[in-house]
Amino acid sequence: MSTNFVHLRIHTEFSLVDGIVRIKPLVKKLAEYRMPAAAVTEQSNLFSLVKLLCSLIASIWNYSV
């Protein structure tokens, strides 16, 4: 996959309406495909924000949260 591609609409498991994507597998795939960014666009909340941020930090510095 091209590194120029960026997902602009991802609903995670925390989305109240239509999410199924889990945070840790998402972060692993982003790293695997060397994607520079992704847009998590939850519906009605931002419950995944802390878990996503912690997973990204752990991925970058290679330690578990």
PDBQT receptor file of N, H, CA, C and O in Angstrom, charges set to zero:
ATOM      1  N   MET A   1       0.847  -1.176   0.000  1.00  0.00    +0.000 N 
ATOM      2  CA  MET A   1       0.000   0.000   0.000  1.00  0.00    +0.000 C 
ATOM      3  C   MET A   1       0.894   1.241   0.000  1.00  0.00    +0.000 C 
ATOM      4  O   MET A   1       1.938   1.257   0.652  1.00  0.00    +0.000 OA
ATOM      5  N   SER A   2       0.497   2.247  -0.708  1.00  0.00    +0.000 N 
ATOM      6  H   SER A   2      -0.351   2.234  -1.237  1.00  0.00    +0.000 HD
ATOM      7  CA  SER A   2       1.274   3.472  -0.811  1.00  0.00    +0.000 C 
ATOM      8  C   SER A   2       1.296   4.236   0.507  1.00  0.00    +0.000 C 
ATOM      9  O   SER A   2       0.287   4.298   1.210  1.00  0.00    +0.000 OA
ATOM     10  N   THR A   3       2.446   4.817   0.841  1.00  0.00    +0.000 N 
ATOM     11  H   THR A   3       3.265   4.766   0.271  1.00  0.00    +0.000 HD
ATOM     12  CA  THR A   3       2.539   5.609   2.073  1.00  0.00    +0.000 C 
ATOM     13  C   THR A   3       1.812   6.942   1.939  1.00  0.00    +0.000 C 
ATOM     14  O   THR A   3       1.652   7.663   2.924  1.00  0.00    +0.000 OA
ATOM     15  N   ASN A   4       1.377   7.270   0.742  1.00  0.00    +0.000 N 
ATOM     16  H   ASN A   4       1.507   6.684  -0.058  1.00  0.00    +0.000 HD
ATOM     17  CA  ASN A   4       0.633   8.515   0.552  1.00  0.00    +0.000 C 
ATOM     18  C   ASN A   4      -0.847   8.361   0.883  1.00  0.00    +0.000 C 
ATOM     19  O   ASN A   4      -1.576   9.351   0.957  1.00  0.00    +0.000 OA
ATOM     20  N   PHE A   5      -1.290   7.130   1.080  1.00  0.00    +0.000 N 
ATOM     21  H   PHE A   5      -0.699   6.326   1.020  1.00  0.00    +0.000 HD
ATOM     22  CA  PHE A   5      -2.692   6.883   1.384  1.00  0.00    +0.000 C 
ATOM     23  C   PHE A   5      -2.970   7.111   2.860  1.00  0.00    +0.000 C 
ATOM     24  O   PHE A   5      -2.203   6.667   3.714  1.00  0.00    +0.000 OA
ATOM     25  N   VAL A   6      -4.071   7.805   3.165  1.00  0.00    +0.000 N 
ATOM     26  H   VAL A   6      -4.694   8.165   2.471  1.00  0.00    +0.000 HD
ATOM     27  CA  VAL A   6      -4.474   8.055   4.549  1.00  0.00    +0.000 C 
ATOM     28  C   VAL A   6      -5.962   7.774   4.681  1.00  0.00    +0.000 C 
ATOM     29  O   VAL A   6      -6.775   8.320   3.935  1.00  0.00    +0.000 OA
ATOM     30  N   HIS A   7      -6.312   6.919   5.636  1.00  0.00    +0.000 N 
ATOM     31  H   HIS A   7      -5.651   6.476   6.242  1.00  0.00    +0.000 HD
ATOM     32  CA  HIS A   7      -7.734   6.680   5.912  1.00  0.00    +0.000 C 
ATOM     33  C   HIS A   7      -8.317   7.918   6.580  1.00  0.00    +0.000 C 
ATOM     34  O   HIS A   7      -7.778   8.399   7.577  1.00  0.00    +0.000 OA
ATOM     35  N   LEU A   8      -9.405   8.432   6.044  1.00  0.00    +0.000 N 
ATOM     36  H   LEU A   8      -9.843   8.042   5.234  1.00  0.00    +0.000 HD
ATOM     37  CA  LEU A   8     -10.007   9.647   6.586  1.00  0.00    +0.000 C 
ATOM     38  C   LEU A   8     -11.289   9.388   7.371  1.00  0.00    +0.000 C 
ATOM     39  O   LEU A   8     -11.918  10.327   7.859  1.00  0.00    +0.000 OA
ATOM     40  N   ARG A   9     -11.674   8.134   7.494  1.00  0.00    +0.000 N 
ATOM     41  H   ARG A   9     -11.162   7.372   7.097  1.00  0.00    +0.000 HD
ATOM     42  CA  ARG A   9     -12.890   7.844   8.256  1.00  0.00    +0.000 C 
ATOM     43  C   ARG A   9     -12.805   6.445   8.850  1.00  0.00    +0.000 C 
ATOM     44  O   ARG A   9     -13.152   5.462   8.195  1.00  0.00    +0.000 OA
ATOM     45  N   ILE A  10     -12.346   6.360  10.087  1.00  0.00    +0.000 N 
ATOM     46  H   ILE A  10     -12.065   7.159  10.620  1.00  0.00    +0.000 HD
ATOM     47  CA  ILE A  10     -12.260   5.081  10.785  1.00  0.00    +0.000 C 
ATOM     48  C   ILE A  10     -13.115   5.170  12.039  1.00  0.00    +0.000 C 
ATOM     49  O   ILE A  10     -12.937   6.067  12.863  1.00  0.00    +0.000 OA
ATOM     50  N   HIS A  11     -14.043   4.232  12.174  1.00  0.00    +0.000 N 
ATOM     51  H   HIS A  11     -14.187   3.503  11.505  1.00  0.00    +0.000 HD
ATOM     52  CA  HIS A  11     -14.862   4.146  13.375  1.00  0.00    +0.000 C 
ATOM     53  C   HIS A  11     -14.371   2.944  14.170  1.00  0.00    +0.000 C 
ATOM     54  O   HIS A  11     -14.398   1.822  13.664  1.00  0.00    +0.000 OA
ATOM     55  N   THR A  12     -13.928   3.152  15.392  1.00  0.00    +0.000 N 
ATOM     56  H   THR A  12     -13.905   4.063  15.803  1.00  0.00    +0.000 HD
ATOM     57  CA  THR A  12     -13.406   2.051  16.196  1.00  0.00    +0.000 C 
ATOM     58  C   THR A  12     -14.520   1.380  16.987  1.00  0.00    +0.000 C 
ATOM     59  O   THR A  12     -15.693   1.738  16.881  1.00  0.00    +0.000 OA
ATOM     60  N   GLU A  13     -14.114   0.395  17.783  1.00  0.00    +0.000 N 
ATOM     61  H   GLU A  13     -13.162   0.104  17.869  1.00  0.00    +0.000 HD
ATOM     62  CA  GLU A  13     -15.049  -0.351  18.624  1.00  0.00    +0.000 C 
ATOM     63  C   GLU A  13     -15.785   0.552  19.617  1.00  0.00    +0.000 C 
ATOM     64  O   GLU A  13     -16.800   0.146  20.182  1.00  0.00    +0.000 OA
ATOM     65  N   PHE A  14     -15.287   1.762  19.833  1.00  0.00    +0.000 N 
ATOM     66  H   PHE A  14     -14.462   2.092  19.374  1.00  0.00    +0.000 HD
ATOM     67  CA  PHE A  14     -15.901   2.679  20.791  1.00  0.00    +0.000 C 
ATOM     68  C   PHE A  14     -16.986   3.553  20.171  1.00  0.00    +0.000 C 
ATOM     69  O   PHE A  14     -17.684   4.271  20.888  1.00  0.00    +0.000 OA
ATOM     70  N   SER A  15     -17.133   3.502  18.874  1.00  0.00    +0.000 N 
ATOM     71  H   SER A  15     -16.566   2.918  18.292  1.00  0.00    +0.000 HD
ATOM     72  CA  SER A  15     -18.167   4.279  18.206  1.00  0.00    +0.000 C 
ATOM     73  C   SER A  15     -19.530   3.717  18.601  1.00  0.00    +0.000 C 
ATOM     74  O   SER A  15     -19.738   2.505  18.556  1.00  0.00    +0.000 OA
ATOM     75  N   LEU A  16     -20.442   4.574  18.981  1.00  0.00    +0.000 N 
ATOM     76  H   LEU A  16     -20.273   5.559  19.018  1.00  0.00    +0.000 HD
ATOM     77  CA  LEU A  16     -21.740   4.124  19.467  1.00  0.00    +0.000 C 
ATOM     78  C   LEU A  16     -22.642   3.596  18.360  1.00  0.00    +0.000 C 
ATOM     79  O   LEU A  16     -23.589   2.861  18.638  1.00  0.00    +0.000 OA
ATOM     80  N   VAL A  17     -22.368   3.954  17.124  1.00  0.00    +0.000 N 
ATOM     81  H   VAL A  17     -21.599   4.551  16.899  1.00  0.00    +0.000 HD
ATOM     82  CA  VAL A  17     -23.272   3.609  16.041  1.00  0.00    +0.000 C 
ATOM     83  C   VAL A  17     -22.773   2.448  15.186  1.00  0.00    +0.000 C 
ATOM     84  O   VAL A  17     -23.478   1.451  15.031  1.00  0.00    +0.000 OA
ATOM     85  N   ASP A  18     -21.568   2.563  14.630  1.00  0.00    +0.000 N 
ATOM     86  H   ASP A  18     -20.995   3.373  14.756  1.00  0.00    +0.000 HD
ATOM     87  CA  ASP A  18     -21.154   1.574  13.626  1.00  0.00    +0.000 C 
ATOM     88  C   ASP A  18     -19.667   1.267  13.614  1.00  0.00    +0.000 C 
ATOM     89  O   ASP A  18     -19.053   1.245  12.547  1.00  0.00    +0.000 OA
ATOM     90  N   GLY A  19     -19.081   1.035  14.764  1.00  0.00    +0.000 N 
ATOM     91  H   GLY A  19     -19.580   1.053  15.631  1.00  0.00    +0.000 HD
ATOM     92  CA  GLY A  19     -17.652   0.746  14.789  1.00  0.00    +0.000 C 
ATOM     93  C   GLY A  19     -17.351  -0.705  15.067  1.00  0.00    +0.000 C 
ATOM     94  O   GLY A  19     -18.071  -1.366  15.816  1.00  0.00    +0.000 OA
ATOM     95  N   ILE A  20     -16.279  -1.208  14.460  1.00  0.00    +0.000 N 
ATOM     96  H   ILE A  20     -15.694  -0.671  13.851  1.00  0.00    +0.000 HD
ATOM     97  CA  ILE A  20     -15.854  -2.586  14.712  1.00  0.00    +0.000 C 
ATOM     98  C   ILE A  20     -14.326  -2.691  14.806  1.00  0.00    +0.000 C 
ATOM     99  O   ILE A  20     -13.814  -3.700  15.289  1.00  0.00    +0.000 OA
ATOM    100  N   VAL A  21     -13.612  -1.696  14.367  1.00  0.00    +0.000 N 
ATOM    101  H   VAL A  21     -14.029  -0.876  13.975  1.00  0.00    +0.000 HD
ATOM    102  CA  VAL A  21     -12.148  -1.718  14.333  1.00  0.00    +0.000 C 
ATOM    103  C   VAL A  21     -11.596  -1.618  15.756  1.00  0.00    +0.000 C 
ATOM    104  O   VAL A  21     -11.957  -0.712  16.508  1.00  0.00    +0.000 OA
ATOM    105  N   ARG A  22     -10.725  -2.548  16.113  1.00  0.00    +0.000 N 
ATOM    106  H   ARG A  22     -10.432  -3.283  15.501  1.00  0.00    +0.000 HD
ATOM    107  CA  ARG A  22     -10.083  -2.507  17.430  1.00  0.00    +0.000 C 
ATOM    108  C   ARG A  22      -8.804  -1.683  17.344  1.00  0.00    +0.000 C 
ATOM    109  O   ARG A  22      -8.130  -1.662  16.314  1.00  0.00    +0.000 OA
ATOM    110  N   ILE A  23      -8.484  -1.005  18.443  1.00  0.00    +0.000 N 
ATOM    111  H   ILE A  23      -9.032  -1.022  19.280  1.00  0.00    +0.000 HD
ATOM    112  CA  ILE A  23      -7.382  -0.035  18.458  1.00  0.00    +0.000 C 
ATOM    113  C   ILE A  23      -6.019  -0.675  18.208  1.00  0.00    +0.000 C 
ATOM    114  O   ILE A  23      -5.309  -0.255  17.293  1.00  0.00    +0.000 OA
ATOM    115  N   LYS A  24      -5.635  -1.681  18.998  1.00  0.00    +0.000 N 
ATOM    116  H   LYS A  24      -6.211  -2.022  19.740  1.00  0.00    +0.000 HD
ATOM    117  CA  LYS A  24      -4.286  -2.254  18.875  1.00  0.00    +0.000 C 
ATOM    118  C   LYS A  24      -4.026  -2.859  17.491  1.00  0.00    +0.000 C 
ATOM    119  O   LYS A  24      -2.959  -2.618  16.927  1.00  0.00    +0.000 OA
ATOM    120  N   PRO A  25      -4.957  -3.635  16.922  1.00  0.00    +0.000 N 
ATOM    121  CA  PRO A  25      -4.725  -4.120  15.551  1.00  0.00    +0.000 C 
ATOM    122  C   PRO A  25      -4.650  -2.976  14.531  1.00  0.00    +0.000 C 
ATOM    123  O   PRO A  25      -3.905  -3.063  13.555  1.00  0.00    +0.000 OA
ATOM    124  N   LEU A  26      -5.412  -1.918  14.754  1.00  0.00    +0.000 N 
ATOM    125  H   LEU A  26      -6.017  -1.847  15.547  1.00  0.00    +0.000 HD
ATOM    126  CA  LEU A  26      -5.349  -0.750  13.866  1.00  0.00    +0.000 C 
ATOM    127  C   LEU A  26      -3.955  -0.138  13.885  1.00  0.00    +0.000 C 
ATOM    128  O   LEU A  26      -3.385   0.151  12.833  1.00  0.00    +0.000 OA
ATOM    129  N   VAL A  27      -3.409   0.058  15.075  1.00  0.00    +0.000 N 
ATOM    130  H   VAL A  27      -3.872  -0.177  15.929  1.00  0.00    +0.000 HD
ATOM    131  CA  VAL A  27      -2.076   0.655  15.203  1.00  0.00    +0.000 C 
ATOM    132  C   VAL A  27      -1.024  -0.237  14.552  1.00  0.00    +0.000 C 
ATOM    133  O   VAL A  27      -0.104   0.262  13.903  1.00  0.00    +0.000 OA
ATOM    134  N   LYS A  28      -1.155  -1.563  14.721  1.00  0.00    +0.000 N 
ATOM    135  H   LYS A  28      -1.903  -1.967  15.248  1.00  0.00    +0.000 HD
ATOM    136  CA  LYS A  28      -0.205  -2.490  14.098  1.00  0.00    +0.000 C 
ATOM    137  C   LYS A  28      -0.262  -2.409  12.577  1.00  0.00    +0.000 C 
ATOM    138  O   LYS A  28       0.776  -2.404  11.915  1.00  0.00    +0.000 OA
ATOM    139  N   LYS A  29      -1.466  -2.344  12.021  1.00  0.00    +0.000 N 
ATOM    140  H   LYS A  29      -2.309  -2.348  12.559  1.00  0.00    +0.000 HD
ATOM    141  CA  LYS A  29      -1.607  -2.250  10.561  1.00  0.00    +0.000 C 
ATOM    142  C   LYS A  29      -1.089  -0.913  10.036  1.00  0.00    +0.000 C 
ATOM    143  O   LYS A  29      -0.469  -0.863   8.974  1.00  0.00    +0.000 OA
ATOM    144  N   LEU A  30      -1.337   0.161  10.766  1.00  0.00    +0.000 N 
ATOM    145  H   LEU A  30      -1.841   0.121  11.629  1.00  0.00    +0.000 HD
ATOM    146  CA  LEU A  30      -0.822   1.467  10.342  1.00  0.00    +0.000 C 
ATOM    147  C   LEU A  30       0.702   1.426  10.261  1.00  0.00    +0.000 C 
ATOM    148  O   LEU A  30       1.296   1.945   9.316  1.00  0.00    +0.000 OA
ATOM    149  N   ALA A  31       1.328   0.806  11.259  1.00  0.00    +0.000 N 
ATOM    150  H   ALA A  31       0.845   0.385  12.027  1.00  0.00    +0.000 HD
ATOM    151  CA  ALA A  31       2.787   0.691  11.254  1.00  0.00    +0.000 C 
ATOM    152  C   ALA A  31       3.264  -0.246  10.141  1.00  0.00    +0.000 C 
ATOM    153  O   ALA A  31       4.247   0.040   9.458  1.00  0.00    +0.000 OA
ATOM    154  N   GLU A  32       2.560  -1.361   9.967  1.00  0.00    +0.000 N 
ATOM    155  H   GLU A  32       1.761  -1.593  10.521  1.00  0.00    +0.000 HD
ATOM    156  CA  GLU A  32       2.935  -2.335   8.936  1.00  0.00    +0.000 C 
ATOM    157  C   GLU A  32       2.889  -1.727   7.536  1.00  0.00    +0.000 C 
ATOM    158  O   GLU A  32       3.776  -1.966   6.716  1.00  0.00    +0.000 OA
ATOM    159  N   TYR A  33       1.848  -0.939   7.273  1.00  0.00    +0.000 N 
ATOM    160  H   TYR A  33       1.128  -0.745   7.939  1.00  0.00    +0.000 HD
ATOM    161  CA  TYR A  33       1.702  -0.303   5.965  1.00  0.00    +0.000 C 
ATOM    162  C   TYR A  33       2.412   1.052   5.881  1.00  0.00    +0.000 C 
ATOM    163  O   TYR A  33       2.345   1.734   4.858  1.00  0.00    +0.000 OA
ATOM    164  N   ARG A  34       3.086   1.429   6.960  1.00  0.00    +0.000 N 
ATOM    165  H   ARG A  34       3.140   0.875   7.790  1.00  0.00    +0.000 HD
ATOM    166  CA  ARG A  34       3.843   2.683   7.031  1.00  0.00    +0.000 C 
ATOM    167  C   ARG A  34       2.985   3.896   6.665  1.00  0.00    +0.000 C 
ATOM    168  O   ARG A  34       3.418   4.786   5.933  1.00  0.00    +0.000 OA
ATOM    169  N   MET A  35       1.776   3.908   7.184  1.00  0.00    +0.000 N 
ATOM    170  H   MET A  35       1.424   3.186   7.779  1.00  0.00    +0.000 HD
ATOM    171  CA  MET A  35       0.873   5.033   6.936  1.00  0.00    +0.000 C 
ATOM    172  C   MET A  35       1.245   6.185   7.861  1.00  0.00    +0.000 C 
ATOM    173  O   MET A  35       1.417   5.974   9.061  1.00  0.00    +0.000 OA
ATOM    174  N   PRO A  36       1.372   7.390   7.332  1.00  0.00    +0.000 N 
ATOM    175  CA  PRO A  36       1.797   8.529   8.145  1.00  0.00    +0.000 C 
ATOM    176  C   PRO A  36       0.693   9.070   9.043  1.00  0.00    +0.000 C 
ATOM    177  O   PRO A  36       0.979   9.805   9.989  1.00  0.00    +0.000 OA
ATOM    178  N   ALA A  37      -0.569   8.719   8.767  1.00  0.00    +0.000 N 
ATOM    179  H   ALA A  37      -0.801   8.122   7.999  1.00  0.00    +0.000 HD
ATOM    180  CA  ALA A  37      -1.688   9.265   9.542  1.00  0.00    +0.000 C 
ATOM    181  C   ALA A  37      -2.935   8.424   9.302  1.00  0.00    +0.000 C 
ATOM    182  O   ALA A  37      -2.990   7.609   8.381  1.00  0.00    +0.000 OA
ATOM    183  N   ALA A  38      -3.926   8.640  10.145  1.00  0.00    +0.000 N 
ATOM    184  H   ALA A  38      -3.881   9.302  10.893  1.00  0.00    +0.000 HD
ATOM    185  CA  ALA A  38      -5.255   8.046   9.980  1.00  0.00    +0.000 C 
ATOM    186  C   ALA A  38      -6.233   8.904  10.770  1.00  0.00    +0.000 C 
ATOM    187  O   ALA A  38      -5.869   9.480  11.795  1.00  0.00    +0.000 OA
ATOM    188  N   ALA A  39      -7.453   8.989  10.304  1.00  0.00    +0.000 N 
ATOM    189  H   ALA A  39      -7.749   8.521   9.471  1.00  0.00    +0.000 HD
ATOM    190  CA  ALA A  39      -8.453   9.815  10.979  1.00  0.00    +0.000 C 
ATOM    191  C   ALA A  39      -9.484   8.929  11.669  1.00  0.00    +0.000 C 
ATOM    192  O   ALA A  39     -10.263   8.241  11.009  1.00  0.00    +0.000 OA
ATOM    193  N   VAL A  40      -9.482   8.949  12.994  1.00  0.00    +0.000 N 
ATOM    194  H   VAL A  40      -8.849   9.508  13.529  1.00  0.00    +0.000 HD
ATOM    195  CA  VAL A  40     -10.488   8.228  13.762  1.00  0.00    +0.000 C 
ATOM    196  C   VAL A  40     -11.658   9.181  13.957  1.00  0.00    +0.000 C 
ATOM    197  O   VAL A  40     -11.537  10.203  14.634  1.00  0.00    +0.000 OA
ATOM    198  N   THR A  41     -12.773   8.838  13.366  1.00  0.00    +0.000 N 
ATOM    199  H   THR A  41     -12.871   8.009  12.817  1.00  0.00    +0.000 HD
ATOM    200  CA  THR A  41     -13.938   9.729  13.370  1.00  0.00    +0.000 C 
ATOM    201  C   THR A  41     -15.118   9.020  14.026  1.00  0.00    +0.000 C 
ATOM    202  O   THR A  41     -16.026   8.546  13.344  1.00  0.00    +0.000 OA
ATOM    203  N   GLU A  42     -15.097   8.952  15.340  1.00  0.00    +0.000 N 
ATOM    204  H   GLU A  42     -14.359   9.337  15.894  1.00  0.00    +0.000 HD
ATOM    205  CA  GLU A  42     -16.161   8.278  16.077  1.00  0.00    +0.000 C 
ATOM    206  C   GLU A  42     -17.483   9.025  15.921  1.00  0.00    +0.000 C 
ATOM    207  O   GLU A  42     -17.511  10.222  15.634  1.00  0.00    +0.000 OA
ATOM    208  N   GLN A  43     -18.558   8.301  16.113  1.00  0.00    +0.000 N 
ATOM    209  H   GLN A  43     -18.535   7.329  16.346  1.00  0.00    +0.000 HD
ATOM    210  CA  GLN A  43     -19.878   8.919  16.078  1.00  0.00    +0.000 C 
ATOM    211  C   GLN A  43     -20.322   9.168  17.520  1.00  0.00    +0.000 C 
ATOM    212  O   GLN A  43     -20.409   8.232  18.315  1.00  0.00    +0.000 OA
ATOM    213  N   SER A  44     -20.595  10.401  17.848  1.00  0.00    +0.000 N 
ATOM    214  H   SER A  44     -20.524  11.161  17.202  1.00  0.00    +0.000 HD
ATOM    215  CA  SER A  44     -21.191  10.802  19.129  1.00  0.00    +0.000 C 
ATOM    216  C   SER A  44     -20.254  10.804  20.332  1.00  0.00    +0.000 C 
ATOM    217  O   SER A  44     -20.710  11.110  21.434  1.00  0.00    +0.000 OA
ATOM    218  N   ASN A  45     -18.977  10.480  20.185  1.00  0.00    +0.000 N 
ATOM    219  H   ASN A  45     -18.607  10.231  19.290  1.00  0.00    +0.000 HD
ATOM    220  CA  ASN A  45     -18.069  10.475  21.339  1.00  0.00    +0.000 C 
ATOM    221  C   ASN A  45     -16.622  10.413  20.877  1.00  0.00    +0.000 C 
ATOM    222  O   ASN A  45     -16.333  10.297  19.686  1.00  0.00    +0.000 OA
ATOM    223  N   LEU A  46     -15.732  10.493  21.838  1.00  0.00    +0.000 N 
ATOM    224  H   LEU A  46     -15.967  10.587  22.805  1.00  0.00    +0.000 HD
ATOM    225  CA  LEU A  46     -14.304  10.293  21.574  1.00  0.00    +0.000 C 
ATOM    226  C   LEU A  46     -13.721   9.341  22.620  1.00  0.00    +0.000 C 
ATOM    227  O   LEU A  46     -12.611   9.549  23.109  1.00  0.00    +0.000 OA
ATOM    228  N   PHE A  47     -14.480   8.297  22.958  1.00  0.00    +0.000 N 
ATOM    229  H   PHE A  47     -15.382   8.128  22.561  1.00  0.00    +0.000 HD
ATOM    230  CA  PHE A  47     -14.067   7.356  23.987  1.00  0.00    +0.000 C 
ATOM    231  C   PHE A  47     -12.753   6.668  23.669  1.00  0.00    +0.000 C 
ATOM    232  O   PHE A  47     -12.027   6.280  24.584  1.00  0.00    +0.000 OA
ATOM    233  N   SER A  48     -12.434   6.510  22.410  1.00  0.00    +0.000 N 
ATOM    234  H   SER A  48     -13.024   6.825  21.667  1.00  0.00    +0.000 HD
ATOM    235  CA  SER A  48     -11.223   5.781  22.024  1.00  0.00    +0.000 C 
ATOM    236  C   SER A  48      -9.958   6.628  22.080  1.00  0.00    +0.000 C 
ATOM    237  O   SER A  48      -8.859   6.099  21.916  1.00  0.00    +0.000 OA
ATOM    238  N   LEU A  49     -10.088   7.905  22.304  1.00  0.00    +0.000 N 
ATOM    239  H   LEU A  49     -10.981   8.335  22.437  1.00  0.00    +0.000 HD
ATOM    240  CA  LEU A  49      -8.948   8.824  22.218  1.00  0.00    +0.000 C 
ATOM    241  C   LEU A  49      -7.778   8.415  23.111  1.00  0.00    +0.000 C 
ATOM    242  O   LEU A  49      -6.642   8.359  22.640  1.00  0.00    +0.000 OA
ATOM    243  N   VAL A  50      -8.028   8.132  24.379  1.00  0.00    +0.000 N 
ATOM    244  H   VAL A  50      -8.951   8.177  24.762  1.00  0.00    +0.000 HD
ATOM    245  CA  VAL A  50      -6.952   7.795  25.314  1.00  0.00    +0.000 C 
ATOM    246  C   VAL A  50      -6.305   6.467  24.933  1.00  0.00    +0.000 C 
ATOM    247  O   VAL A  50      -5.079   6.355  24.915  1.00  0.00    +0.000 OA
ATOM    248  N   LYS A  51      -7.121   5.466  24.629  1.00  0.00    +0.000 N 
ATOM    249  H   LYS A  51      -8.117   5.557  24.643  1.00  0.00    +0.000 HD
ATOM    250  CA  LYS A  51      -6.575   4.149  24.259  1.00  0.00    +0.000 C 
ATOM    251  C   LYS A  51      -5.774   4.239  22.967  1.00  0.00    +0.000 C 
ATOM    252  O   LYS A  51      -4.722   3.611  22.846  1.00  0.00    +0.000 OA
ATOM    253  N   LEU A  52      -6.260   5.009  22.005  1.00  0.00    +0.000 N 
ATOM    254  H   LEU A  52      -7.115   5.518  22.104  1.00  0.00    +0.000 HD
ATOM    255  CA  LEU A  52      -5.544   5.188  20.746  1.00  0.00    +0.000 C 
ATOM    256  C   LEU A  52      -4.209   5.887  20.984  1.00  0.00    +0.000 C 
ATOM    257  O   LEU A  52      -3.182   5.451  20.465  1.00  0.00    +0.000 OA
ATOM    258  N   LEU A  53      -4.215   6.945  21.747  1.00  0.00    +0.000 N 
ATOM    259  H   LEU A  53      -5.050   7.299  22.169  1.00  0.00    +0.000 HD
ATOM    260  CA  LEU A  53      -2.984   7.685  22.032  1.00  0.00    +0.000 C 
ATOM    261  C   LEU A  53      -1.965   6.807  22.750  1.00  0.00    +0.000 C 
ATOM    262  O   LEU A  53      -0.787   6.808  22.394  1.00  0.00    +0.000 OA
ATOM    263  N   CYS A  54      -2.408   6.061  23.755  1.00  0.00    +0.000 N 
ATOM    264  H   CYS A  54      -3.365   6.060  24.044  1.00  0.00    +0.000 HD
ATOM    265  CA  CYS A  54      -1.494   5.167  24.475  1.00  0.00    +0.000 C 
ATOM    266  C   CYS A  54      -0.922   4.084  23.564  1.00  0.00    +0.000 C 
ATOM    267  O   CYS A  54       0.259   3.747  23.659  1.00  0.00    +0.000 OA
ATOM    268  N   SER A  55      -1.757   3.541  22.684  1.00  0.00    +0.000 N 
ATOM    269  H   SER A  55      -2.715   3.814  22.606  1.00  0.00    +0.000 HD
ATOM    270  CA  SER A  55      -1.280   2.509  21.754  1.00  0.00    +0.000 C 
ATOM    271  C   SER A  55      -0.276   3.065  20.758  1.00  0.00    +0.000 C 
ATOM    272  O   SER A  55       0.709   2.406  20.426  1.00  0.00    +0.000 OA
ATOM    273  N   LEU A  56      -0.525   4.265  20.289  1.00  0.00    +0.000 N 
ATOM    274  H   LEU A  56      -1.325   4.800  20.559  1.00  0.00    +0.000 HD
ATOM    275  CA  LEU A  56       0.413   4.890  19.350  1.00  0.00    +0.000 C 
ATOM    276  C   LEU A  56       1.749   5.189  20.018  1.00  0.00    +0.000 C 
ATOM    277  O   LEU A  56       2.805   4.949  19.432  1.00  0.00    +0.000 OA
ATOM    278  N   ILE A  57       1.706   5.707  21.229  1.00  0.00    +0.000 N 
ATOM    279  H   ILE A  57       0.848   5.901  21.704  1.00  0.00    +0.000 HD
ATOM    280  CA  ILE A  57       2.946   5.998  21.958  1.00  0.00    +0.000 C 
ATOM    281  C   ILE A  57       3.718   4.708  22.212  1.00  0.00    +0.000 C 
ATOM    282  O   ILE A  57       4.933   4.662  22.021  1.00  0.00    +0.000 OA
ATOM    283  N   ALA A  58       3.015   3.657  22.644  1.00  0.00    +0.000 N 
ATOM    284  H   ALA A  58       2.027   3.694  22.799  1.00  0.00    +0.000 HD
ATOM    285  CA  ALA A  58       3.670   2.372  22.886  1.00  0.00    +0.000 C 
ATOM    286  C   ALA A  58       4.273   1.810  21.604  1.00  0.00    +0.000 C 
ATOM    287  O   ALA A  58       5.351   1.217  21.629  1.00  0.00    +0.000 OA
ATOM    288  N   SER A  59       3.582   1.994  20.489  1.00  0.00    +0.000 N 
ATOM    289  H   SER A  59       2.705   2.475  20.469  1.00  0.00    +0.000 HD
ATOM    290  CA  SER A  59       4.083   1.509  19.214  1.00  0.00    +0.000 C 
ATOM    291  C   SER A  59       5.357   2.243  18.796  1.00  0.00    +0.000 C 
ATOM    292  O   SER A  59       6.300   1.634  18.290  1.00  0.00    +0.000 OA
ATOM    293  N   ILE A  60       5.369   3.530  19.010  1.00  0.00    +0.000 N 
ATOM    294  H   ILE A  60       4.603   4.024  19.421  1.00  0.00    +0.000 HD
ATOM    295  CA  ILE A  60       6.521   4.337  18.608  1.00  0.00    +0.000 C 
ATOM    296  C   ILE A  60       7.739   4.023  19.465  1.00  0.00    +0.000 C 
ATOM    297  O   ILE A  60       8.838   3.859  18.936  1.00  0.00    +0.000 OA
ATOM    298  N   TRP A  61       7.559   3.936  20.785  1.00  0.00    +0.000 N 
ATOM    299  H   TRP A  61       6.666   4.069  21.214  1.00  0.00    +0.000 HD
ATOM    300  CA  TRP A  61       8.685   3.715  21.683  1.00  0.00    +0.000 C 
ATOM    301  C   TRP A  61       8.865   2.270  22.114  1.00  0.00    +0.000 C 
ATOM    302  O   TRP A  61       9.678   1.974  22.990  1.00  0.00    +0.000 OA
ATOM    303  N   ASN A  62       8.102   1.364  21.493  1.00  0.00    +0.000 N 
ATOM    304  H   ASN A  62       7.442   1.604  20.781  1.00  0.00    +0.000 HD
ATOM    305  CA  ASN A  62       8.236  -0.079  21.714  1.00  0.00    +0.000 C 
ATOM    306  C   ASN A  62       8.160  -0.498  23.179  1.00  0.00    +0.000 C 
ATOM    307  O   ASN A  62       9.022  -1.231  23.664  1.00  0.00    +0.000 OA
ATOM    308  N   TYR A  63       7.145  -0.038  23.871  1.00  0.00    +0.000 N 
ATOM    309  H   TYR A  63       6.445   0.558  23.477  1.00  0.00    +0.000 HD
ATOM    310  CA  TYR A  63       6.876  -0.548  25.205  1.00  0.00    +0.000 C 
ATOM    311  C   TYR A  63       5.377  -0.710  25.375  1.00  0.00    +0.000 C 
ATOM    312  O   TYR A  63       4.593  -0.075  24.670  1.00  0.00    +0.000 OA
ATOM    313  N   SER A  64       4.982  -1.561  26.310  1.00  0.00    +0.000 N 
ATOM    314  H   SER A  64       5.619  -2.077  26.883  1.00  0.00    +0.000 HD
ATOM    315  CA  SER A  64       3.558  -1.838  26.481  1.00  0.00    +0.000 C 
ATOM    316  C   SER A  64       2.938  -0.897  27.496  1.00  0.00    +0.000 C 
ATOM    317  O   SER A  64       3.579  -0.436  28.441  1.00  0.00    +0.000 OA
ATOM    318  N   VAL A  65       1.654  -0.632  27.256  1.00  0.00    +0.000 N 
ATOM    319  H   VAL A  65       1.134  -1.007  26.488  1.00  0.00    +0.000 HD
ATOM    320  CA  VAL A  65       0.896   0.260  28.145  1.00  0.00    +0.000 C 
ATOM    321  C   VAL A  65      -0.084  -0.571  28.932  1.00  0.00    +0.000 C 
ATOM    322  O   VAL A  65      -0.833  -0.033  29.747  1.00  0.00    +0.000 OA
TER     323      VAL A  65
